[in-house]
Amino acid sequence: MGKIWELDYYSKPILDENKKKLWEVLICDSPQDVVEEPESIFRYAKFCSNQQVNSVWLRTALEEAIAQSGQPPQKIRFFRVQMTNMITKACEDLGIPAYPSRRTFNLNRWLRCRMEEVYPHYPGFVPVGPNPSVLIESQPPLPLPDALIGQQWAFVTLEASAFAEMPEWDISFKEAFPLQARGVTPDSLIPGLIIFSSRAMPLAAWISGLELACLKFDSVTPARLLLETGVSDRWILANIKDAATIAEAKGFEEAKQKAQNVHFLAVQSDRQAESFAGFWLLQDDIA
């Protein structure tokens, strides 16, 4: 699997000599495996004046980042939807697809770190509250494509230490991240959902084409299990009617909270299968 980058291009709480906000591009690797070490993460940062903000400047910055990294990424993820046109144009000019995504875990942590430890030391720093640019309304949940409806599924849990062997598991489609970097201890129980399907491979292929964010139980009647993707998209994985399954779903949400909101989604052909058509580690947004 090729490299994936996470990118942000937006104004910062720093005023230049003309009392205009500085902009900054931040680029870093997107984790794909449980064993990646934080020290190996590629990072690139560059400030941009308010007068230079455009897709041409961003494309040049991307070219510099590619030169520093030594290779272009397979794709780029970004979370600020209002920057979609500019980011997409700069990436397309370089032949790199760009996707709106909440799966920008390393970038989010880096942004929080810079906001707390870097920007306040600049002379023009102006403290700000929550950034409205990241407050995106969720879209009404969509039904799954007809061919994917009606699969069996089950809630399960795995001890976090078991994921150390994930690189050796037989998985066709997958994406993960280092658990320790998310504050998960080896003895934590990681909740998940396994979907069993005779069409496991097409289902896993479809899921892998989405920018997976998280699974959530929506208890509002009718109760349902949702798969959240992209920046604001949601899909109805299952409608839940019986009390026992609703109780399981509530337990799933409680287990997520105890595991730093880390959880997983898996796809197998049947309950006896020893391989996975798909396996993805997920995490809810954490403020």
N, C-alpha and C positions, 0 to 999 in steps of 0.2 A: 504494500500500500504506500502510495506517495505521500509526501508531506502535505499537511493542511495548515493553513495559517488563520489566525484570528486578527481582525483589524478594526481599529477605531480611528475616526478622523472627525474631530469636533473641537469647539472652543473650550478653553481652559479658564479657571478663575484667576487669571493673571492679566493685568493691563500693561500694555507697552508704553513707550514714552509719549505716544499720542492718545493715551487713555482708551485704546481699542483692545479688545480681548485677543490674546494670542491663541492660535490654533495649534494642534499637535496631532501627528499621526503616530499611532502605536501599533506595532506588528509583533506577533509572537507565535510560536508553534502551538498547535492544538493537540492535546494528548490523544493518543490512539491505543495505548497499551497500559496494562497495570504496572509494568516494570520500568517505565521511563523514569529517569532520574531528573529532579528539578534542575540540577546544575546543567543539564544538557539542553535546556529550552532556549531556542533562538529568540532574541529580542532586538527590536529596532525602534528607536524613538527620534522624532525630529520636529522641532517647532516650526510654525508657519505664520507669517503675518496675516492680518485680516485682509489685506489687499491682494494676497497671493492665493487665496482659497479658490481652487478650481480643480477639475479632473486632470489637467495637464501637470500641475504641480504634484498631485498625488501619484500620477503615473511615474514621474521622475523619482519620487521617493521610493516607490515600489521597485523600480529598477536598481536603485542603490541597495535596497534591502536584499534583493535577489543576488546582487554581486557579493554582498557580505556573507550571505548564507551559502553561496556556492551552487544553488539550484533553485529553480522556481517551484512554487507549491502546486499541488494537484488542483486545489481549490482554496477559496478564501471565504471565511465566515465573518459576518458583521451583525451587530444587534440594533444599530440606530436606523430605523426604517426611513426617517426623513433625509438620510444621506444616501438613500438607495441609488438614485440616478447618478450622482457623482462617483460613488464607489464602483458601481457596476460599469460605468463608462471607462474609468481608469483601468480596471481589471480586464475588461474585454479588449481594450487596445493592446494589452499584453498577451491576449489569448488565454486568460485565466478566468474560469467561471467563479462568480461571487454569489453567495447565498445568505439571505437574512436568517439568523439563527440565534437561539438562546444557548446553544452549545459553545459558549465562549468562556469556559471555566477559567483558563489561565489568564485571559485578558481581564476578566472581572476582578480577579484577585490583584493583578498588577495595577489596575486603575485605582482600587481602594488604597493600595500601598502608596501610590504616587500622591493621591489626594491627602493622605495623612502625613507622609514623610518627605515629599519632594516639593510640591507646589507652595506650601506655606513658607518656604525659605526664600522665595523670589520676592524682590522688592514690591512688585505690583500685585501681589496676591490679595484677592478679595474673597473673604469667606462667603460661601453660598450654601443654600439648603439643598433638598433633594432635586435632582435634575429631571425636569418634566419630559426631557427627550427620551427617557427610558421607561416612561409610564405608558404602556401600550394596552389598549383594551383588547381583551380576548374576543375572538370571533365566535359566533354560534357554532356548536359542534356539528360536524358533518358525519353522515353515515359512511361506513366503509364501502369500498367498491363491492358490487354484488357478488363477485367471485370469491370475496374474502369473508363473507358473512357466514355465521353458523359454525364456527370452530369451537372445539372444547378447550377449556383452559382451567388453570388451577393456581392458587396462591401458594408460594413456597418460601422458604428461607434458607440461606447459606451462611455459614460462618465466614467472616471476612478473610480469615487465614486461608480458606480454600481457594481464594482467587489468585494466590501466588502461583498456582498451577494452571491458570487460564491459558497462558501461551502454548501449553501442550494439549489443550482440549481440541477436539475435532469440530471446528466451527467454520461454516461457509461464509457467513457475513457477520462482522463483529466490529465493535468499537468500545474502548474502555478508557480508564484513566487511573493513575496511581491513587490508591485509597488513602494511604498515610497522609498525602498532601491535602486531603479533604477532611482531616481530623478523625478518620475512622480507625479505631484500634483493632488489632487482630482478632479479639474475642467478640467483636460486635456482630450482631445478627443482621444480615442484609436481606430485606424482603424483596420478593420479585413475583413476576407473573410469567408462567409458561403457557404458551398456546400450542395445542396439539392439533395438527392438521395433515390430512392426506395430501394437501397442496403446500406442504411446508416450505419448499424451495421457492416457488413463486411468491408466497406470502413474505418470506424473509427478504427476497429481492425487492419487493415493493416497499417494505419498511425501511430498508437500507437506503432507498432513494430519498427519504425524508430527513430533515434536520431534526433528529429526535431530541426532545427536551425532557419530558417526564411523564409518568403515569399518575393520575389523580382520581380519587373516588369522589363523585359528585352526589351528595346525599339528598339533594333537593329532588322531590318527586317529579318525574320518575327517576329513581336512583340509577346511576350508570357509572361505568368505568371509562375514563377518557384517556386518550393518548394525545399529549400536547406536542406540537412540532413547530418548526420555523420560529417566528417571533410571536405569532398570535393565533396560529391554527390549532384546531382541536378536532379529534375524531372519536366517534362513539365505538369503543371496542365491544362493549356489552351492556345491555340493559339488565338491571338486577332487581328481581321481584321478591324472592323468598328471604325470610328473616335470617336464616342461617348464613346465607351468602353475604347479606348486608353486614352481618356481624364480622365475617371474615374480612370484608373490605375495610371496615373501620379498624380492625386489627392491623391490616396492612399499612394504613395511614399512621397509626401509632408507632409501628415498628420503624417506619421511615424517619419519624422525628427523632427516635433514639439512635439512628444511624446517620446523623447529619444530613438527612433527606436523601441519602444515597439509596438506590434500588436498582432493579434490573428487569429487562424484558427479554424473554427467550422464546424460540420457536423450535419445536421438534415434530417429527413425523408421527410419533405415538409415545405412550408412557414407558415403553420398553427400550426406546432408542438410546444409544450410547453417544450419539453425535448430535450436534445442534445445527439446524439450518441457519439460525441467527442467534446472536447473543449480544446485548448492548447494556452497558452500565449507564445509568441515568442519575440525574440529581435535580431536585426542585431548586428554583431560585432561592438564594439566601441573601438577605439584606446585609 
